[in-house]
């Protein structure tokens, strides 16, 4: 999710969940659902959408 923010000089810049809102949204490997949380919070034990044991798809793709 990205949002465009207007700067003082009238130009737009992109906002990020982590930088501007303090959130990250890891993706569940089982259902591809977003699990939003604060930046410093640990990963959930279960997916908030499907209830399966949570495996972060973004970390899985990096490995």
C-alpha positions as CSV (number, residue, x, y, z in Angstrom):
1,X,0.0,0.0,0.0
2,X,1.5,3.3,-1.0
3,X,0.2,6.8,-0.7
4,X,1.4,10.0,-2.3
5,X,2.1,12.9,0.0
6,X,2.5,16.5,-1.0
7,X,5.8,18.2,0.0
8,X,6.1,21.9,0.9
9,X,7.2,22.8,-2.6
10,X,4.1,21.2,-4.1
11,X,5.9,18.1,-5.4
12,X,4.6,14.6,-4.4
13,X,6.6,11.9,-2.7
14,X,5.7,8.3,-2.0
15,X,4.9,7.3,1.5
16,X,5.7,3.9,2.9
17,X,3.9,1.9,5.7
18,X,7.1,1.5,7.7
19,X,8.6,5.0,7.3
20,X,5.5,7.1,7.6
21,X,3.0,5.1,9.5
22,X,5.2,2.7,11.6
23,X,3.5,-0.4,10.2
24,X,4.7,-3.5,8.3
25,X,2.4,-6.0,6.6
26,X,4.0,-9.5,6.2
27,X,2.1,-11.8,3.9
28,X,0.9,-15.2,4.9
29,X,2.3,-18.1,2.8
30,X,-0.9,-20.1,3.1
31,X,-3.6,-17.6,2.1
32,X,-1.5,-14.5,0.8
33,X,-3.3,-12.4,3.3
34,X,-1.8,-9.3,4.9
35,X,-1.1,-9.3,8.6
36,X,-0.5,-5.7,9.6
37,X,1.5,-5.0,12.8
38,X,3.7,-2.4,14.3
39,X,7.4,-2.3,13.2
40,X,8.8,-3.6,16.5
41,X,6.2,-6.3,17.2
42,X,7.1,-9.9,16.6
43,X,5.5,-11.9,13.8
44,X,2.1,-13.5,14.8
45,X,1.9,-17.2,15.6
46,X,-1.2,-17.6,13.5
47,X,-2.5,-15.8,10.4
48,X,-5.2,-13.3,11.3
49,X,-7.2,-14.2,8.2
50,X,-7.0,-17.9,7.7
51,X,-5.8,-19.1,11.2
52,X,-2.9,-21.3,9.8
53,X,0.5,-21.2,11.5
54,X,2.1,-18.1,10.1
55,X,4.9,-18.3,7.6
56,X,6.1,-15.0,6.2
57,X,5.9,-15.3,2.4
58,X,8.3,-12.3,1.8
59,X,11.0,-13.9,3.9
60,X,10.4,-17.3,2.2
61,X,11.0,-15.7,-1.2
62,X,14.3,-14.0,-0.1
63,X,15.8,-17.4,1.0
